[in-house]
């Protein structure tokens, strides 16, 4: 396998004076999913509930899981269950697909998916925040580079400032699901927007509701 290194040429965003998060695009269940946060501080990979619904995954495929997770400030976030999904990173011929076990969570967020250490390690990826790039070996041993979407990262940040932030208790989630905002319009392939989830290939052609 080739060594993984970074150089100035790996930075391909517009503003080098930044501290933006690593936000990328991946493919899950034949849908292109944008606004995916790479979070090296997370011990789980999270698929948000509204994203799960928009991907049209049968509810029966979700394995029940009743243990909550806890946020940075100690808030308790209930889980819906977990599911194993093949996830593809990269573009064109430079891709790598791995199975990821997602914990399905309903929570306030401007992202569609959060990828933590389990998927980063399974991918064999190295993330460079100064370069806003992530590199990992392909199955053939060459190195694949995935670049950050700086505009999407900043859109998510601005959107997060507008989200309601009540304590994420079981009561708040179960009794007020309409308040759990997930930037849902970003997941409708019928609308012409770069931030949508879009079906790829010929597998699914029906519209997302």
C-alpha positions as a Markdown table, in Angstrom:
| # | Residue | x | y | z |
|---|---|---|---|---|
| 1 | Unk | 0.0 | 0.0 | 0.0 |
| 2 | Unk | 1.2 | 3.5 | -0.8 |
| 3 | Unk | 1.9 | 5.8 | 2.1 |
| 4 | Unk | -0.7 | 8.4 | 2.9 |
| 5 | Unk | 0.7 | 12.0 | 2.8 |
| 6 | Unk | -0.8 | 15.5 | 2.4 |
| 7 | Unk | 0.5 | 18.5 | 0.6 |
| 8 | Unk | -0.7 | 22.0 | -0.2 |
| 9 | Unk | -2.3 | 20.7 | -3.5 |
| 10 | Unk | -4.7 | 18.6 | -1.4 |
| 11 | Unk | -6.6 | 21.8 | -0.3 |
| 12 | Unk | -9.2 | 22.4 | -3.0 |
| 13 | Unk | -11.7 | 24.6 | -1.2 |
| 14 | Unk | -12.1 | 28.4 | -1.7 |
| 15 | Unk | -11.1 | 29.8 | 1.6 |
| 16 | Unk | -7.8 | 28.7 | 3.1 |
| 17 | Unk | -8.3 | 30.8 | 6.3 |
| 18 | Unk | -10.9 | 28.5 | 7.9 |
| 19 | Unk | -11.7 | 26.1 | 10.7 |
| 20 | Unk | -14.5 | 24.4 | 8.9 |
| 21 | Unk | -15.6 | 20.9 | 9.8 |
| 22 | Unk | -15.1 | 18.0 | 7.4 |
| 23 | Unk | -18.4 | 17.6 | 5.4 |
| 24 | Unk | -18.5 | 15.2 | 2.5 |
| 25 | Unk | -20.8 | 13.3 | 0.1 |
| 26 | Unk | -21.3 | 9.6 | 0.3 |
| 27 | Unk | -23.5 | 7.0 | -1.3 |
| 28 | Unk | -25.9 | 4.9 | 0.9 |
| 29 | Unk | -28.5 | 2.5 | -0.4 |
| 30 | Unk | -28.1 | 3.8 | -4.0 |
| 31 | Unk | -28.7 | 7.4 | -2.9 |
| 32 | Unk | -26.2 | 10.2 | -2.9 |
| 33 | Unk | -26.2 | 11.7 | 0.5 |
| 34 | Unk | -24.7 | 15.2 | 1.0 |
| 35 | Unk | -24.0 | 17.1 | 4.3 |
| 36 | Unk | -22.3 | 14.1 | 5.9 |
| 37 | Unk | -20.2 | 15.2 | 8.9 |
| 38 | Unk | -16.9 | 13.4 | 9.6 |
| 39 | Unk | -16.5 | 13.6 | 13.4 |
| 40 | Unk | -13.4 | 12.0 | 14.8 |
| 41 | Unk | -14.7 | 12.6 | 18.3 |
| 42 | Unk | -17.7 | 10.4 | 17.9 |
| 43 | Unk | -17.6 | 6.7 | 19.0 |
| 44 | Unk | -20.6 | 5.8 | 16.9 |
| 45 | Unk | -21.8 | 6.3 | 13.3 |
| 46 | Unk | -25.2 | 8.0 | 13.3 |
| 47 | Unk | -28.0 | 8.0 | 10.7 |
| 48 | Unk | -30.6 | 10.6 | 11.6 |
| 49 | Unk | -34.2 | 9.5 | 11.7 |
| 50 | Unk | -35.5 | 11.8 | 8.9 |
| 51 | Unk | -32.6 | 10.7 | 6.7 |
| 52 | Unk | -33.5 | 7.1 | 7.4 |
| 53 | Unk | -37.1 | 7.7 | 6.3 |
| 54 | Unk | -36.1 | 9.5 | 3.1 |
| 55 | Unk | -33.8 | 6.6 | 2.1 |
| 56 | Unk | -37.0 | 4.5 | 2.0 |
| 57 | Unk | -35.5 | 1.7 | 4.1 |
| 58 | Unk | -38.2 | -0.7 | 5.4 |
| 59 | Unk | -38.8 | -0.1 | 9.1 |
| 60 | Unk | -38.6 | -3.9 | 9.5 |
| 61 | Unk | -34.9 | -3.8 | 8.6 |
| 62 | Unk | -34.2 | -1.7 | 11.7 |
| 63 | Unk | -33.0 | -3.7 | 14.7 |
| 64 | Unk | -34.4 | -2.3 | 18.0 |
| 65 | Unk | -31.9 | -0.7 | 20.3 |
| 66 | Unk | -33.1 | 1.1 | 23.4 |
| 67 | Unk | -29.9 | 2.4 | 24.9 |
| 68 | Unk | -29.6 | 6.2 | 24.6 |
| 69 | Unk | -26.5 | 8.1 | 23.6 |
| 70 | Unk | -25.2 | 11.3 | 25.2 |
| 71 | Unk | -24.2 | 14.5 | 23.6 |
| 72 | Unk | -21.3 | 16.8 | 24.2 |
| 73 | Unk | -23.1 | 18.7 | 27.0 |
| 74 | Unk | -24.6 | 15.5 | 28.5 |
| 75 | Unk | -28.0 | 15.6 | 26.9 |
| 76 | Unk | -29.7 | 12.3 | 26.6 |
| 77 | Unk | -30.7 | 11.3 | 23.0 |
| 78 | Unk | -33.0 | 8.3 | 22.5 |
| 79 | Unk | -32.2 | 5.9 | 19.7 |
| 80 | Unk | -34.6 | 4.2 | 17.3 |
| 81 | Unk | -32.4 | 1.2 | 16.6 |
| 82 | Unk | -29.5 | 0.3 | 14.4 |
| 83 | Unk | -29.0 | -0.9 | 10.8 |
| 84 | Unk | -26.1 | -2.2 | 8.7 |
| 85 | Unk | -25.8 | -0.5 | 5.3 |
| 86 | Unk | -23.1 | -0.6 | 2.6 |
| 87 | Unk | -21.7 | 2.8 | 2.2 |
| 88 | Unk | -19.5 | 4.1 | -0.7 |
| 89 | Unk | -16.8 | 6.7 | -0.5 |
| 90 | Unk | -15.2 | 8.5 | -3.4 |
| 91 | Unk | -16.3 | 9.2 | -7.0 |
| 92 | Unk | -16.1 | 7.5 | -10.4 |
| 93 | Unk | -13.7 | 4.6 | -10.4 |
| 94 | Unk | -11.9 | 5.8 | -7.3 |
| 95 | Unk | -14.4 | 4.4 | -4.7 |
| 96 | Unk | -14.4 | 2.1 | -1.8 |
| 97 | Unk | -17.5 | 0.5 | -0.2 |
| 98 | Unk | -17.6 | -0.8 | 3.3 |
| 99 | Unk | -20.5 | -2.0 | 5.6 |
| 100 | Unk | -21.3 | 0.5 | 8.4 |
| 101 | Unk | -23.5 | -0.1 | 11.4 |
| 102 | Unk | -25.5 | 3.1 | 11.8 |
| 103 | Unk | -27.2 | 4.0 | 15.0 |
| 104 | Unk | -30.5 | 5.6 | 14.1 |
| 105 | Unk | -31.2 | 8.7 | 16.1 |
| 106 | Unk | -33.9 | 11.4 | 16.1 |
| 107 | Unk | -32.2 | 14.7 | 17.1 |
| 108 | Unk | -31.8 | 18.3 | 16.2 |
| 109 | Unk | -29.1 | 18.6 | 13.5 |
| 110 | Unk | -28.3 | 20.3 | 10.2 |
| 111 | Unk | -26.5 | 17.2 | 9.0 |
| 112 | Unk | -27.9 | 14.1 | 7.3 |
| 113 | Unk | -25.4 | 11.6 | 8.7 |
| 114 | Unk | -22.5 | 11.7 | 11.2 |
| 115 | Unk | -19.6 | 9.3 | 10.7 |
| 116 | Unk | -17.4 | 8.7 | 13.7 |
| 117 | Unk | -14.3 | 6.6 | 14.5 |
| 118 | Unk | -15.8 | 3.1 | 13.7 |
| 119 | Unk | -16.3 | 4.0 | 10.0 |
| 120 | Unk | -13.2 | 6.1 | 9.8 |
| 121 | Unk | -11.1 | 3.2 | 11.1 |
| 122 | Unk | -12.9 | 0.6 | 9.0 |
| 123 | Unk | -12.2 | 2.7 | 5.9 |
| 124 | Unk | -8.5 | 3.1 | 7.0 |
| 125 | Unk | -8.9 | 6.8 | 6.5 |
| 126 | Unk | -6.7 | 9.6 | 7.6 |
| 127 | Unk | -8.4 | 13.0 | 7.9 |
| 128 | Unk | -6.4 | 16.3 | 7.6 |
| 129 | Unk | -8.4 | 19.2 | 8.8 |
| 130 | Unk | -5.9 | 21.8 | 7.5 |
| 131 | Unk | -6.3 | 20.4 | 4.0 |
| 132 | Unk | -10.0 | 19.6 | 4.4 |
| 133 | Unk | -9.3 | 16.2 | 2.8 |
| 134 | Unk | -9.6 | 12.6 | 3.8 |
| 135 | Unk | -7.5 | 9.8 | 2.3 |
| 136 | Unk | -7.8 | 6.0 | 2.5 |
| 137 | Unk | -6.5 | 3.0 | 0.6 |
| 138 | Unk | -8.6 | 1.3 | -2.1 |
| 139 | Unk | -9.0 | -2.4 | -2.3 |
| 140 | Unk | -6.1 | -2.4 | -4.8 |
| 141 | Unk | -3.8 | -0.5 | -2.5 |
| 142 | Unk | -3.8 | 2.9 | -4.2 |
| 143 | Unk | -4.8 | 6.0 | -2.3 |
| 144 | Unk | -8.3 | 7.6 | -2.7 |
| 145 | Unk | -8.8 | 11.2 | -1.7 |
| 146 | Unk | -12.2 | 12.7 | -0.7 |
| 147 | Unk | -12.4 | 16.5 | -0.4 |
| 148 | Unk | -14.5 | 18.6 | 1.9 |
| 149 | Unk | -17.5 | 20.5 | 0.7 |
| 150 | Unk | -16.7 | 23.9 | 2.3 |
| 151 | Unk | -19.9 | 25.5 | 1.1 |
| 152 | Unk | -22.1 | 22.7 | 2.6 |
| 153 | Unk | -20.1 | 22.9 | 5.8 |
| 154 | Unk | -20.9 | 26.5 | 6.2 |
| 155 | Unk | -24.5 | 26.1 | 5.2 |
| 156 | Unk | -24.8 | 23.4 | 8.0 |
| 157 | Unk | -23.2 | 25.7 | 10.5 |
| 158 | Unk | -25.6 | 28.6 | 9.6 |
| 159 | Unk | -28.6 | 26.2 | 9.7 |
| 160 | Unk | -27.5 | 24.9 | 13.1 |
| 161 | Unk | -27.7 | 28.4 | 14.6 |
| 162 | Unk | -31.4 | 28.5 | 13.6 |
| 163 | Unk | -32.3 | 25.1 | 15.1 |
| 164 | Unk | -34.3 | 24.9 | 18.3 |
| 165 | Unk | -32.3 | 23.5 | 21.1 |
| 166 | Unk | -34.6 | 22.3 | 23.9 |
| 167 | Unk | -33.2 | 19.5 | 26.2 |
| 168 | Unk | -33.2 | 16.3 | 24.2 |
| 169 | Unk | -35.2 | 14.2 | 26.6 |
| 170 | Unk | -37.4 | 11.2 | 25.8 |
| 171 | Unk | -40.4 | 13.4 | 26.3 |
| 172 | Unk | -39.2 | 16.1 | 23.9 |
| 173 | Unk | -38.4 | 13.5 | 21.1 |
| 174 | Unk | -41.5 | 11.3 | 21.4 |
| 175 | Unk | -44.1 | 13.9 | 22.1 |
| 176 | Unk | -42.9 | 16.6 | 19.7 |
| 177 | Unk | -41.4 | 14.8 | 16.7 |
| 178 | Unk | -42.3 | 17.8 | 14.4 |
| 179 | Unk | -39.7 | 19.9 | 16.3 |
| 180 | Unk | -36.9 | 17.5 | 15.4 |
| 181 | Unk | -35.5 | 19.4 | 12.5 |
| 182 | Unk | -33.1 | 17.6 | 10.1 |
| 183 | Unk | -32.9 | 19.9 | 7.1 |
| 184 | Unk | -35.4 | 17.5 | 5.5 |
| 185 | Unk | -35.8 | 19.3 | 2.2 |
| 186 | Unk | -32.2 | 18.5 | 1.5 |
| 187 | Unk | -33.3 | 14.9 | 0.8 |
| 188 | Unk | -35.8 | 15.3 | -2.0 |
| 189 | Unk | -34.3 | 14.3 | -5.4 |
| 190 | Unk | -37.2 | 15.9 | -7.2 |
| 191 | Unk | -36.0 | 19.4 | -6.3 |
| 192 | Unk | -33.0 | 20.8 | -8.2 |
| 193 | Unk | -30.5 | 21.5 | -5.4 |
| 194 | Unk | -27.0 | 20.5 | -4.7 |
| 195 | Unk | -27.9 | 19.6 | -1.2 |
| 196 | Unk | -30.4 | 16.9 | -2.0 |
| 197 | Unk | -30.2 | 13.1 | -1.7 |
| 198 | Unk | -30.4 | 11.8 | -5.2 |
| 199 | Unk | -31.0 | 8.2 | -6.4 |
| 200 | Unk | -28.2 | 6.7 | -8.5 |
| 201 | Unk | -28.4 | 3.9 | -11.1 |
| 202 | Unk | -31.6 | 2.4 | -12.3 |
| 203 | Unk | -32.7 | 0.8 | -9.0 |
| 204 | Unk | -35.1 | 3.5 | -7.6 |
| 205 | Unk | -37.1 | 5.9 | -9.7 |
| 206 | Unk | -40.1 | 6.8 | -7.5 |
| 207 | Unk | -40.1 | 10.2 | -5.8 |
| 208 | Unk | -39.2 | 10.8 | -2.2 |
| 209 | Unk | -42.0 | 12.3 | 0.0 |
